[in-house]
């Protein structure tokens, strides 16, 4: 709307100026009205392009990520919003709230859209004293931290409570193990499995990783450990792949002891790179890339791949 008003103002200004210049030409024929008009047009029309806001980037990525459930994104009522079936959700500083809750945005923590999720695991560096102090504070405040607003994902997956969520999940055999997942990601997980199995034919590391799987855990209606925020396991769009033997390597930061931040990558239990890449190709974030690492965890978040320019398969 603002852009339309601006264009209208410019157009009216040009018409007014053209009239003035025409009158000047009638009085003083030796002036150069065309040149003056051209300079004015160049001055008012040539503008530096403005980069999209974070709100616009996120909402457009969500439409691309979930095309059958999120119908469109647009700027409305002073914020970017997406239409999920018949409900508008507003960005609201990354809270993703329906219209009637926008005024309560400060009651919630923002949703993590991982604007710096890397395509490949970055090299580990020892944390600075400042970082250690920040990690300690965050850990200590987790239980009291405001919850993440659940409304957007509740509506996206039609899982507003435990009973609804359970109605949406199906049993899938994944790498020889049964797992309950939301029906919306059955195909994606099957395609991930197919790529891993192909790789296992020639890659002994992948074969050994598959043979070492103890269990695959999917749907579980619960909050994220130590927080008031709903886990993506509650929707059945996250899975944990736990090994039989971890060879003493850390899997999850909360299980790793009080100085978990000093554990370098080589002392953490990582799936093979081929496995991580297979998951990412179909829209799954790997928790091993988080600062608060969770190397057994994969969750379906294709919007994160889109926001970070990570290529995905067109078959999703």
C-alpha positions as protocol buffer text, in pm:
chain_id: "A"
residue {
  index: 1
  type: UNK
  ca { x: 0 y: 0 z: 0 }
}
residue {
  index: 2
  type: UNK
  ca { x: 284 y: 238 z: 89 }
}
residue {
  index: 3
  type: UNK
  ca { x: 455 y: 170 z: -244 }
}
residue {
  index: 4
  type: UNK
  ca { x: 130 y: 240 z: -433 }
}
residue {
  index: 5
  type: UNK
  ca { x: 84 y: 574 z: -254 }
}
residue {
  index: 6
  type: UNK
  ca { x: 444 y: 665 z: -325 }
}
residue {
  index: 7
  type: UNK
  ca { x: 405 y: 586 z: -696 }
}
residue {
  index: 8
  type: UNK
  ca { x: 83 y: 791 z: -708 }
}
residue {
  index: 9
  type: UNK
  ca { x: 256 y: 1089 z: -542 }
}
residue {
  index: 10
  type: UNK
  ca { x: 544 y: 1070 z: -790 }
}
residue {
  index: 11
  type: UNK
  ca { x: 304 y: 1052 z: -1083 }
}
residue {
  index: 12
  type: UNK
  ca { x: 108 y: 1355 z: -960 }
}
residue {
  index: 13
  type: UNK
  ca { x: 433 y: 1541 z: -904 }
}
residue {
  index: 14
  type: UNK
  ca { x: 547 y: 1465 z: -1258 }
}
residue {
  index: 15
  type: UNK
  ca { x: 217 y: 1585 z: -1404 }
}
residue {
  index: 16
  type: UNK
  ca { x: 239 y: 1908 z: -1204 }
}
residue {
  index: 17
  type: UNK
  ca { x: 600 y: 1964 z: -1303 }
}
residue {
  index: 18
  type: UNK
  ca { x: 525 y: 1894 z: -1668 }
}
residue {
  index: 19
  type: UNK
  ca { x: 256 y: 2161 z: -1658 }
}
residue {
  index: 20
  type: UNK
  ca { x: 492 y: 2411 z: -1500 }
}
residue {
  index: 21
  type: UNK
  ca { x: 764 y: 2336 z: -1752 }
}
residue {
  index: 22
  type: UNK
  ca { x: 517 y: 2361 z: -2040 }
}
residue {
  index: 23
  type: UNK
  ca { x: 409 y: 2704 z: -1914 }
}
residue {
  index: 24
  type: UNK
  ca { x: 775 y: 2807 z: -1883 }
}
residue {
  index: 25
  type: UNK
  ca { x: 832 y: 2696 z: -2240 }
}
residue {
  index: 26
  type: UNK
  ca { x: 544 y: 2910 z: -2362 }
}
residue {
  index: 27
  type: UNK
  ca { x: 686 y: 3218 z: -2184 }
}
residue {
  index: 28
  type: UNK
  ca { x: 1052 y: 3152 z: -2257 }
}
residue {
  index: 29
  type: UNK
  ca { x: 1079 y: 2930 z: -2565 }
}
residue {
  index: 30
  type: UNK
  ca { x: 1459 y: 2910 z: -2549 }
}
residue {
  index: 31
  type: UNK
  ca { x: 1460 y: 2711 z: -2221 }
}
residue {
  index: 32
  type: UNK
  ca { x: 1505 y: 2331 z: -2224 }
}
residue {
  index: 33
  type: UNK
  ca { x: 1201 y: 2186 z: -2046 }
}
residue {
  index: 34
  type: UNK
  ca { x: 1262 y: 1830 z: -2166 }
}
residue {
  index: 35
  type: UNK
  ca { x: 1607 y: 1822 z: -2009 }
}
residue {
  index: 36
  type: UNK
  ca { x: 1479 y: 1963 z: -1681 }
}
residue {
  index: 37
  type: UNK
  ca { x: 1196 y: 1711 z: -1672 }
}
residue {
  index: 38
  type: UNK
  ca { x: 1437 y: 1426 z: -1744 }
}
residue {
  index: 39
  type: UNK
  ca { x: 1666 y: 1530 z: -1459 }
}
residue {
  index: 40
  type: UNK
  ca { x: 1371 y: 1542 z: -1221 }
}
residue {
  index: 41
  type: UNK
  ca { x: 1244 y: 1199 z: -1327 }
}
residue {
  index: 42
  type: UNK
  ca { x: 1589 y: 1048 z: -1282 }
}
residue {
  index: 43
  type: UNK
  ca { x: 1622 y: 1201 z: -937 }
}
residue {
  index: 44
  type: UNK
  ca { x: 1287 y: 1079 z: -802 }
}
residue {
  index: 45
  type: UNK
  ca { x: 1263 y: 738 z: -970 }
}
residue {
  index: 46
  type: UNK
  ca { x: 1615 y: 597 z: -939 }
}
residue {
  index: 47
  type: UNK
  ca { x: 1622 y: 451 z: -587 }
}
residue {
  index: 48
  type: UNK
  ca { x: 1840 y: 199 z: -411 }
}
residue {
  index: 49
  type: UNK
  ca { x: 1652 y: -133 z: -387 }
}
residue {
  index: 50
  type: UNK
  ca { x: 1559 y: -219 z: -28 }
}
residue {
  index: 51
  type: UNK
  ca { x: 1642 y: -572 z: 89 }
}
residue {
  index: 52
  type: UNK
  ca { x: 1345 y: -777 z: 210 }
}
residue {
  index: 53
  type: UNK
  ca { x: 1282 y: -771 z: 584 }
}
residue {
  index: 54
  type: UNK
  ca { x: 1337 y: -1081 z: 794 }
}
residue {
  index: 55
  type: UNK
  ca { x: 959 y: -1107 z: 831 }
}
residue {
  index: 56
  type: UNK
  ca { x: 911 y: -1114 z: 454 }
}
residue {
  index: 57
  type: UNK
  ca { x: 1189 y: -1367 z: 403 }
}
residue {
  index: 58
  type: UNK
  ca { x: 1049 y: -1603 z: 667 }
}
residue {
  index: 59
  type: UNK
  ca { x: 686 y: -1585 z: 554 }
}
residue {
  index: 60
  type: UNK
  ca { x: 775 y: -1637 z: 188 }
}
residue {
  index: 61
  type: UNK
  ca { x: 1000 y: -1931 z: 284 }
}
residue {
  index: 62
  type: UNK
  ca { x: 711 y: -2085 z: 477 }
}
residue {
  index: 63
  type: UNK
  ca { x: 484 y: -2067 z: 171 }
}
residue {
  index: 64
  type: UNK
  ca { x: 752 y: -2237 z: -38 }
}
residue {
  index: 65
  type: UNK
  ca { x: 820 y: -2498 z: 230 }
}
residue {
  index: 66
  type: UNK
  ca { x: 457 y: -2602 z: 290 }
}
residue {
  index: 67
  type: UNK
  ca { x: 274 y: -2525 z: -36 }
}
residue {
  index: 68
  type: UNK
  ca { x: -24 y: -2751 z: 27 }
}
residue {
  index: 69
  type: UNK
  ca { x: -97 y: -2609 z: 371 }
}
residue {
  index: 70
  type: UNK
  ca { x: 21 y: -2246 z: 360 }
}
residue {
  index: 71
  type: UNK
  ca { x: -168 y: -2073 z: 82 }
}
residue {
  index: 72
  type: UNK
  ca { x: 7 y: -1734 z: 58 }
}
residue {
  index: 73
  type: UNK
  ca { x: 212 y: -1465 z: 229 }
}
residue {
  index: 74
  type: UNK
  ca { x: 136 y: -1095 z: 219 }
}
residue {
  index: 75
  type: UNK
  ca { x: 192 y: -769 z: 402 }
}
residue {
  index: 76
  type: UNK
  ca { x: -125 y: -684 z: 591 }
}
residue {
  index: 77
  type: UNK
  ca { x: -221 y: -476 z: 894 }
}
residue {
  index: 78
  type: UNK
  ca { x: 136 y: -355 z: 941 }
}
residue {
  index: 79
  type: UNK
  ca { x: 313 y: -693 z: 938 }
}
residue {
  index: 80
  type: UNK
  ca { x: 392 y: -988 z: 713 }
}
residue {
  index: 81
  type: UNK
  ca { x: 156 y: -1281 z: 752 }
}
residue {
  index: 82
  type: UNK
  ca { x: 82 y: -1626 z: 608 }
}
residue {
  index: 83
  type: UNK
  ca { x: -254 y: -1788 z: 545 }
}
residue {
  index: 84
  type: UNK
  ca { x: -262 y: -2139 z: 693 }
}
residue {
  index: 85
  type: UNK
  ca { x: -579 y: -2295 z: 559 }
}
residue {
  index: 86
  type: UNK
  ca { x: -831 y: -2031 z: 676 }
}
residue {
  index: 87
  type: UNK
  ca { x: -628 y: -1855 z: 948 }
}
residue {
  index: 88
  type: UNK
  ca { x: -382 y: -1567 z: 910 }
}
residue {
  index: 89
  type: UNK
  ca { x: -67 y: -1591 z: 1122 }
}
residue {
  index: 90
  type: UNK
  ca { x: 139 y: -1276 z: 1165 }
}
residue {
  index: 91
  type: UNK
  ca { x: 518 y: -1278 z: 1193 }
}
residue {
  index: 92
  type: UNK
  ca { x: 503 y: -1072 z: 1517 }
}
residue {
  index: 93
  type: UNK
  ca { x: 881 y: -1069 z: 1570 }
}
residue {
  index: 94
  type: UNK
  ca { x: 909 y: -1442 z: 1494 }
}
residue {
  index: 95
  type: UNK
  ca { x: 622 y: -1542 z: 1726 }
}
residue {
  index: 96
  type: UNK
  ca { x: 384 y: -1639 z: 1438 }
}
residue {
  index: 97
  type: UNK
  ca { x: 58 y: -1541 z: 1605 }
}
residue {
  index: 98
  type: UNK
  ca { x: -305 y: -1528 z: 1493 }
}
residue {
  index: 99
  type: UNK
  ca { x: -457 y: -1180 z: 1473 }
}
residue {
  index: 100
  type: UNK
  ca { x: -630 y: -1190 z: 1811 }
}
residue {
  index: 101
  type: UNK
  ca { x: -301 y: -1271 z: 1991 }
}
residue {
  index: 102
  type: UNK
  ca { x: -68 y: -1021 z: 1823 }
}
residue {
  index: 103
  type: UNK
  ca { x: -89 y: -787 z: 2122 }
}
residue {
  index: 104
  type: UNK
  ca { x: 48 y: -1066 z: 2343 }
}
residue {
  index: 105
  type: UNK
  ca { x: 370 y: -1124 z: 2146 }
}
residue {
  index: 106
  type: UNK
  ca { x: 589 y: -1035 z: 2446 }
}
residue {
  index: 107
  type: UNK
  ca { x: 447 y: -1331 z: 2638 }
}
residue {
  index: 108
  type: UNK
  ca { x: 623 y: -1577 z: 2407 }
}
residue {
  index: 109
  type: UNK
  ca { x: 976 y: -1663 z: 2301 }
}
residue {
  index: 110
  type: UNK
  ca { x: 1048 y: -1635 z: 1928 }
}
residue {
  index: 111
  type: UNK
  ca { x: 1041 y: -1939 z: 1703 }
}
residue {
  index: 112
  type: UNK
  ca { x: 1392 y: -2036 z: 1591 }
}
residue {
  index: 113
  type: UNK
  ca { x: 1415 y: -2014 z: 1213 }
}
residue {
  index: 114
  type: UNK
  ca { x: 1795 y: -2065 z: 1229 }
}
residue {
  index: 115
  type: UNK
  ca { x: 1906 y: -1781 z: 1002 }
}
residue {
  index: 116
  type: UNK
  ca { x: 2266 y: -1906 z: 1022 }
}
residue {
  index: 117
  type: UNK
  ca { x: 2217 y: -2283 z: 984 }
}
residue {
  index: 118
  type: UNK
  ca { x: 2526 y: -2401 z: 789 }
}
residue {
  index: 119
  type: UNK
  ca { x: 2517 y: -2646 z: 501 }
}
residue {
  index: 120
  type: UNK
  ca { x: 2815 y: -2830 z: 652 }
}
residue {
  index: 121
  type: UNK
  ca { x: 2926 y: -2854 z: 1012 }
}
residue {
  index: 122
  type: UNK
  ca { x: 3159 y: -2566 z: 1096 }
}
residue {
  index: 123
  type: UNK
  ca { x: 3497 y: -2644 z: 1256 }
}
residue {
  index: 124
  type: UNK
  ca { x: 3484 y: -2654 z: 1636 }
}
residue {
  index: 125
  type: UNK
  ca { x: 3660 y: -2376 z: 1826 }
}
residue {
  index: 126
  type: UNK
  ca { x: 3700 y: -2353 z: 2204 }
}
residue {
  index: 127
  type: UNK
  ca { x: 3439 y: -2119 z: 2351 }
}
residue {
  index: 128
  type: UNK
  ca { x: 3549 y: -1784 z: 2490 }
}
residue {
  index: 129
  type: UNK
  ca { x: 3490 y: -1694 z: 2856 }
}
residue {
  index: 130
  type: UNK
  ca { x: 3208 y: -1463 z: 2740 }
}
residue {
  index: 131
  type: UNK
  ca { x: 3041 y: -1747 z: 2550 }
}
residue {
  index: 132
  type: UNK
  ca { x: 3073 y: -1983 z: 2847 }
}
residue {
  index: 133
  type: UNK
  ca { x: 2911 y: -1724 z: 3072 }
}
residue {
  index: 134
  type: UNK
  ca { x: 2625 y: -1685 z: 2822 }
}
residue {
  index: 135
  type: UNK
  ca { x: 2575 y: -2064 z: 2793 }
}
residue {
  index: 136
  type: UNK
  ca { x: 2559 y: -2091 z: 3172 }
}
residue {
  index: 137
  type: UNK
  ca { x: 2298 y: -1817 z: 3196 }
}
residue {
  index: 138
  type: UNK
  ca { x: 2085 y: -1968 z: 2916 }
}
residue {
  index: 139
  type: UNK
  ca { x: 2101 y: -2313 z: 3075 }
}
residue {
  index: 140
  type: UNK
  ca { x: 2001 y: -2174 z: 3415 }
}
residue {
  index: 141
  type: UNK
  ca { x: 1707 y: -1980 z: 3272 }
}
residue {
  index: 142
  type: UNK
  ca { x: 1563 y: -2253 z: 3047 }
}
residue {
  index: 143
  type: UNK
  ca { x: 1289 y: -2366 z: 3284 }
}
residue {
  index: 144
  type: UNK
  ca { x: 1169 y: -2010 z: 3348 }
}
residue {
  index: 145
  type: UNK
  ca { x: 1196 y: -1892 z: 2990 }
}
residue {
  index: 146
  type: UNK
  ca { x: 874 y: -1788 z: 2818 }
}
residue {
  index: 147
  type: UNK
  ca { x: 728 y: -2068 z: 2604 }
}
residue {
  index: 148
  type: UNK
  ca { x: 736 y: -2061 z: 2227 }
}
residue {
  index: 149
  type: UNK
  ca { x: 387 y: -1988 z: 2088 }
}
residue {
  index: 150
  type: UNK
  ca { x: 247 y: -2323 z: 1967 }
}
residue {
  index: 151
  type: UNK
  ca { x: -44 y: -2188 z: 1760 }
}
residue {
  index: 152
  type: UNK
  ca { x: 122 y: -2176 z: 1418 }
}
residue {
  index: 153
  type: UNK
  ca { x: 257 y: -2533 z: 1420 }
}
residue {
  index: 154
  type: UNK
  ca { x: -56 y: -2662 z: 1596 }
}
residue {
  index: 155
  type: UNK
  ca { x: -258 y: -2534 z: 1300 }
}
residue {
  index: 156
  type: UNK
  ca { x: -3 y: -2634 z: 1035 }
}
residue {
  index: 157
  type: UNK
  ca { x: -7 y: -2997 z: 1151 }
}
residue {
  index: 158
  type: UNK
  ca { x: -367 y: -2998 z: 1285 }
}
residue {
  index: 159
  type: UNK
  ca { x: -240 y: -3112 z: 1624 }
}
residue {
  index: 160
  type: UNK
  ca { x: -370 y: -2880 z: 1896 }
}
residue {
  index: 161
  type: UNK
  ca { x: -360 y: -3146 z: 2167 }
}
residue {
  index: 162
  type: UNK
  ca { x: -230 y: -3497 z: 2230 }
}
residue {
  index: 163
  type: UNK
  ca { x: -539 y: -3672 z: 2095 }
}
residue {
  index: 164
  type: UNK
  ca { x: -536 y: -3474 z: 1769 }
}
residue {
  index: 165
  type: UNK
  ca { x: -163 y: -3528 z: 1728 }
}
residue {
  index: 166
  type: UNK
  ca { x: -198 y: -3903 z: 1772 }
}
residue {
  index: 167
  type: UNK
  ca { x: -465 y: -3912 z: 1500 }
}
residue {
  index: 168
  type: UNK
  ca { x: -214 y: -3767 z: 1253 }
}
residue {
  index: 169
  type: UNK
  ca { x: 71 y: -4014 z: 1304 }
}
residue {
  index: 170
  type: UNK
  ca { x: 140 y: -4335 z: 1117 }
}
residue {
  index: 171
  type: UNK
  ca { x: 387 y: -4617 z: 1171 }
}
residue {
  index: 172
  type: UNK
  ca { x: 683 y: -4622 z: 933 }
}
residue {
  index: 173
  type: UNK
  ca { x: 965 y: -4875 z: 901 }
}
residue {
  index: 174
  type: UNK
  ca { x: 1284 y: -4672 z: 887 }
}
residue {
  index: 175
  type: UNK
  ca { x: 1619 y: -4849 z: 851 }
}
residue {
  index: 176
  type: UNK
  ca { x: 1471 y: -5162 z: 1008 }
}
residue {
  index: 177
  type: UNK
  ca { x: 1299 y: -4987 z: 1301 }
}
residue {
  index: 178
  type: UNK
  ca { x: 936 y: -4889 z: 1356 }
}
residue {
  index: 179
  type: UNK
  ca { x: 870 y: -4522 z: 1421 }
}
residue {
  index: 180
  type: UNK
  ca { x: 556 y: -4309 z: 1458 }
}
residue {
  index: 181
  type: UNK
  ca { x: 565 y: -3992 z: 1247 }
}
residue {
  index: 182
  type: UNK
  ca { x: 317 y: -3740 z: 1110 }
}
residue {
  index: 183
  type: UNK
  ca { x: 159 y: -3862 z: 787 }
}
residue {
  index: 184
  type: UNK
  ca { x: 279 y: -3543 z: 610 }
}
residue {
  index: 185
  type: UNK
  ca { x: 645 y: -3655 z: 623 }
}
residue {
  index: 186
  type: UNK
  ca { x: 608 y: -4023 z: 534 }
}
residue {
  index: 187
  type: UNK
  ca { x: 732 y: -3972 z: 180 }
}
residue {
  index: 188
  type: UNK
  ca { x: 1023 y: -3750 z: 282 }
}
residue {
  index: 189
  type: UNK
  ca { x: 1151 y: -4001 z: 537 }
}
residue {
  index: 190
  type: UNK
  ca { x: 1114 y: -4286 z: 288 }
}
residue {
  index: 191
  type: UNK
  ca { x: 1325 y: -4091 z: 37 }
}
residue {
  index: 192
  type: UNK
  ca { x: 1587 y: -4020 z: 305 }
}
residue {
  index: 193
  type: UNK
  ca { x: 1601 y: -4392 z: 385 }
}
residue {
  index: 194
  type: UNK
  ca { x: 1640 y: -4483 z: 17 }
}
residue {
  index: 195
  type: UNK
  ca { x: 1944 y: -4254 z: -21 }
}
residue {
  index: 196
  type: UNK
  ca { x: 2105 y: -4388 z: 296 }
}
residue {
  index: 197
  type: UNK
  ca { x: 2057 y: -4749 z: 185 }
}
residue {
  index: 198
  type: UNK
  ca { x: 2208 y: -4677 z: -157 }
}
residue {
  index: 199
  type: UNK
  ca { x: 2510 y: -4518 z: 12 }
}
residue {
  index: 200
  type: UNK
  ca { x: 2545 y: -4816 z: 249 }
}
residue {
  index: 201
  type: UNK
  ca { x: 2615 y: -5050 z: -44 }
}
residue {
  index: 202
  type: UNK
  ca { x: 2955 y: -4892 z: -105 }
}
residue {
  index: 203
  type: UNK
  ca { x: 3028 y: -4701 z: 218 }
}
residue {
  index: 204
  type: UNK
  ca { x: 3130 y: -4919 z: 516 }
}
residue {
  index: 205
  type: UNK
  ca { x: 3093 y: -4622 z: 756 }
}
residue {
  index: 206
  type: UNK
  ca { x: 2725 y: -4585 z: 663 }
}
residue {
  index: 207
  type: UNK
  ca { x: 2671 y: -4963 z: 694 }
}
residue {
  index: 208
  type: UNK
  ca { x: 2829 y: -4964 z: 1039 }
}
residue {
  index: 209
  type: UNK
  ca { x: 2616 y: -4668 z: 1147 }
}
residue {
  index: 210
  type: UNK
  ca { x: 2294 y: -4845 z: 1036 }
}
residue {
  index: 211
  type: UNK
  ca { x: 2393 y: -5167 z: 1213 }
}
residue {
  index: 212
  type: UNK
  ca { x: 2463 y: -4970 z: 1532 }
}
residue {
  index: 213
  type: UNK
  ca { x: 2116 y: -4813 z: 1551 }
}
residue {
  index: 214
  type: UNK
  ca { x: 1939 y: -4916 z: 1872 }
}
residue {
  index: 215
  type: UNK
  ca { x: 1609 y: -4732 z: 1823 }
}
residue {
  index: 216
  type: UNK
  ca { x: 1436 y: -4461 z: 1623 }
}
residue {
  index: 217
  type: UNK
  ca { x: 1199 y: -4245 z: 1828 }
}
residue {
  index: 218
  type: UNK
  ca { x: 944 y: -4020 z: 1660 }
}
residue {
  index: 219
  type: UNK
  ca { x: 610 y: -3897 z: 1794 }
}
residue {
  index: 220
  type: UNK
  ca { x: 603 y: -3816 z: 2165 }
}
residue {
  index: 221
  type: UNK
  ca { x: 367 y: -3549 z: 2302 }
}
residue {
  index: 222
  type: UNK
  ca { x: 597 y: -3350 z: 2531 }
}
residue {
  index: 223
  type: UNK
  ca { x: 786 y: -3026 z: 2581 }
}
residue {
  index: 224
  type: UNK
  ca { x: 1149 y: -2972 z: 2492 }
}
residue {
  index: 225
  type: UNK
  ca { x: 1357 y: -3096 z: 2787 }
}
residue {
  index: 226
  type: UNK
  ca { x: 1386 y: -2837 z: 3061 }
}
residue {
  index: 227
  type: UNK
  ca { x: 1155 y: -2585 z: 2888 }
}
residue {
  index: 228
  type: UNK
  ca { x: 789 y: -2486 z: 2859 }
}
residue {
  index: 229
  type: UNK
  ca { x: 795 y: -2504 z: 2477 }
}
residue {
  index: 230
  type: UNK
  ca { x: 634 y: -2783 z: 2278 }
}
residue {
  index: 231
  type: UNK
  ca { x: 877 y: -3022 z: 2113 }
}
residue {
  index: 232
  type: UNK
  ca { x: 855 y: -3098 z: 1741 }
}
residue {
  index: 233
  type: UNK
  ca { x: 830 y: -3461 z: 1852 }
}
residue {
  index: 234
  type: UNK
  ca { x: 477 y: -3368 z: 1965 }
}
residue {
  index: 235
  type: UNK
  ca { x: 377 y: -3325 z: 1601 }
}
residue {
  index: 236
  type: UNK
  ca { x: 560 y: -3635 z: 1484 }
}
residue {
  index: 237
  type: UNK
  ca { x: 794 y: -3433 z: 1259 }
}
residue {
  index: 238
  type: UNK
  ca { x: 1115 y: -3503 z: 1453 }
}
residue {
  index: 239
  type: UNK
  ca { x: 1301 y: -3829 z: 1506 }
}
residue {
  index: 240
  type: UNK
  ca { x: 1585 y: -3932 z: 1737 }
}
residue {
  index: 241
  type: UNK
  ca { x: 1820 y: -4203 z: 1613 }
}
residue {
  index: 242
  type: UNK
  ca { x: 1994 y: -4358 z: 1912 }
}
residue {
  index: 243
  type: UNK
  ca { x: 2298 y: -4588 z: 1882 }
}
residue {
  index: 244
  type: UNK
  ca { x: 2356 y: -4916 z: 2062 }
}
residue {
  index: 245
  type: UNK
  ca { x: 2712 y: -4808 z: 2141 }
}
residue {
  index: 246
  type: UNK
  ca { x: 2842 y: -4448 z: 2138 }
}
residue {
  index: 247
  type: UNK
  ca { x: 3205 y: -4540 z: 2223 }
}
residue {
  index: 248
  type: UNK
  ca { x: 3208 y: -4278 z: 2496 }
}
residue {
  index: 249
  type: UNK
  ca { x: 3121 y: -3993 z: 2261 }
}
residue {
  index: 250
  type: UNK
  ca { x: 2865 y: -3728 z: 2357 }
}
residue {
  index: 251
  type: UNK
  ca { x: 2522 y: -3740 z: 2195 }
}
residue {
  index: 252
  type: UNK
  ca { x: 2320 y: -3468 z: 2368 }
}
residue {
  index: 253
  type: UNK
  ca { x: 2446 y: -3160 z: 2549 }
}
residue {
  index: 254
  type: UNK
  ca { x: 2225 y: -3220 z: 2856 }
}
residue {
  index: 255
  type: UNK
  ca { x: 2372 y: -3570 z: 2896 }
}
residue {
  index: 256
  type: UNK
  ca { x: 2730 y: -3453 z: 2849 }
}
residue {
  index: 257
  type: UNK
  ca { x: 2807 y: -3303 z: 3189 }
}
residue {
  index: 258
  type: UNK
  ca { x: 2847 y: -2948 z: 3322 }
}
residue {
  index: 259
  type: UNK
  ca { x: 3114 y: -2847 z: 3070 }
}
residue {
  index: 260
  type: UNK
  ca { x: 2944 y: -2974 z: 2756 }
}
residue {
  index: 261
  type: UNK
  ca { x: 3068 y: -2669 z: 2561 }
}
residue {
  index: 262
  type: UNK
  ca { x: 3427 y: -2798 z: 2581 }
}
residue {
  index: 263
  type: UNK
  ca { x: 3350 y: -3118 z: 2388 }
}
residue {
  index: 264
  type: UNK
  ca { x: 3493 y: -3092 z: 2033 }
}
residue {
  index: 265
  type: UNK
  ca { x: 3328 y: -3257 z: 1734 }
}
residue {
  index: 266
  type: UNK
  ca { x: 3557 y: -3560 z: 1735 }
}
residue {
  index: 267
  type: UNK
  ca { x: 3433 y: -3649 z: 2086 }
}
residue {
  index: 268
  type: UNK
  ca { x: 3066 y: -3635 z: 1983 }
}
residue {
  index: 269
  type: UNK
  ca { x: 2870 y: -3920 z: 1826 }
}
residue {
  index: 270
  type: UNK
  ca { x: 2796 y: -3802 z: 1472 }
}
residue {
  index: 271
  type: UNK
  ca { x: 2610 y: -3980 z: 1193 }
}
residue {
  index: 272
  type: UNK
  ca { x: 2817 y: -4003 z: 872 }
}
residue {
  index: 273
  type: UNK
  ca { x: 2811 y: -3691 z: 655 }
}
residue {
  index: 274
  type: UNK
  ca { x: 2622 y: -3882 z: 384 }
}
residue {
  index: 275
  type: UNK
  ca { x: 2339 y: -3947 z: 631 }
}
residue {
  index: 276
  type: UNK
  ca { x: 2318 y: -3582 z: 739 }
}
residue {
  index: 277
  type: UNK
  ca { x: 2316 y: -3468 z: 376 }
}
residue {
  index: 278
  type: UNK
  ca { x: 2037 y: -3716 z: 290 }
}
residue {
  index: 279
  type: UNK
  ca { x: 1819 y: -3571 z: 565 }
}
residue {
  index: 280
  type: UNK
  ca { x: 1893 y: -3213 z: 463 }
}
residue {
  index: 281
  type: UNK
  ca { x: 1811 y: -3289 z: 101 }
}
residue {
  index: 282
  type: UNK
  ca { x: 1452 y: -3356 z: 207 }
}
residue {
  index: 283
  type: UNK
  ca { x: 1416 y: -3068 z: 450 }
}
residue {
  index: 284
  type: UNK
  ca { x: 1540 y: -3203 z: 785 }
}
residue {
  index: 285
  type: UNK
  ca { x: 1754 y: -2996 z: 1023 }
}
residue {
  index: 286
  type: UNK
  ca { x: 2022 y: -3188 z: 1215 }
}
residue {
  index: 287
  type: UNK
  ca { x: 2060 y: -3100 z: 1584 }
}
residue {
  index: 288
  type: UNK
  ca { x: 2433 y: -3166 z: 1575 }
}
residue {
  index: 289
  type: UNK
  ca { x: 2480 y: -2822 z: 1416 }
}
residue {
  index: 290
  type: UNK
  ca { x: 2319 y: -2642 z: 1708 }
}
residue {
  index: 291
  type: UNK
  ca { x: 2532 y: -2481 z: 1976 }
}
residue {
  index: 292
  type: UNK
  ca { x: 2330 y: -2679 z: 2230 }
}
residue {
  index: 293
  type: UNK
  ca { x: 2400 y: -2995 z: 2032 }
}
residue {
  index: 294
  type: UNK
  ca { x: 2167 y: -3292 z: 1989 }
}
residue {
  index: 295
  type: UNK
  ca { x: 2337 y: -3528 z: 1745 }
}
residue {
  index: 296
  type: UNK
  ca { x: 2062 y: -3793 z: 1748 }
}
residue {
  index: 297
  type: UNK
  ca { x: 1795 y: -3541 z: 1644 }
}
residue {
  index: 298
  type: UNK
  ca { x: 1648 y: -3460 z: 1301 }
}
residue {
  index: 299
  type: UNK
  ca { x: 1340 y: -3241 z: 1253 }
}
residue {
  index: 300
  type: UNK
  ca { x: 1145 y: -3151 z: 941 }
}
residue {
  index: 301
  type: UNK
  ca { x: 1201 y: -2778 z: 884 }
}
residue {
  index: 302
  type: UNK
  ca { x: 1231 y: -2716 z: 508 }
}
residue {
  index: 303
  type: UNK
  ca { x: 1188 y: -2340 z: 560 }
}
residue {
  index: 304
  type: UNK
  ca { x: 1528 y: -2340 z: 733 }
}
residue {
  index: 305
  type: UNK
  ca { x: 1693 y: -2486 z: 422 }
}
residue {
  index: 306
  type: UNK
  ca { x: 1523 y: -2224 z: 205 }
}
residue {
  index: 307
  type: UNK
  ca { x: 1625 y: -1935 z: 433 }
}
residue {
  index: 308
  type: UNK
  ca { x: 1987 y: -2050 z: 431 }
}
residue {
  index: 309
  type: UNK
  ca { x: 2012 y: -2126 z: 59 }
}
residue {
  index: 310
  type: UNK
  ca { x: 2065 y: -2499 z: 111 }
}
residue {
  index: 311
  type: UNK
  ca { x: 1959 y: -2702 z: -190 }
}
residue {
  index: 312
  type: UNK
  ca { x: 1681 y: -2955 z: -146 }
}
residue {
  index: 313
  type: UNK
  ca { x: 1540 y: -3220 z: -377 }
}
residue {
  index: 314
  type: UNK
  ca { x: 1248 y: -3105 z: -590 }
}
residue {
  index: 315
  type: UNK
  ca { x: 1072 y: -3428 z: -488 }
}
residue {
  index: 316
  type: UNK
  ca { x: 926 y: -3326 z: -151 }
}
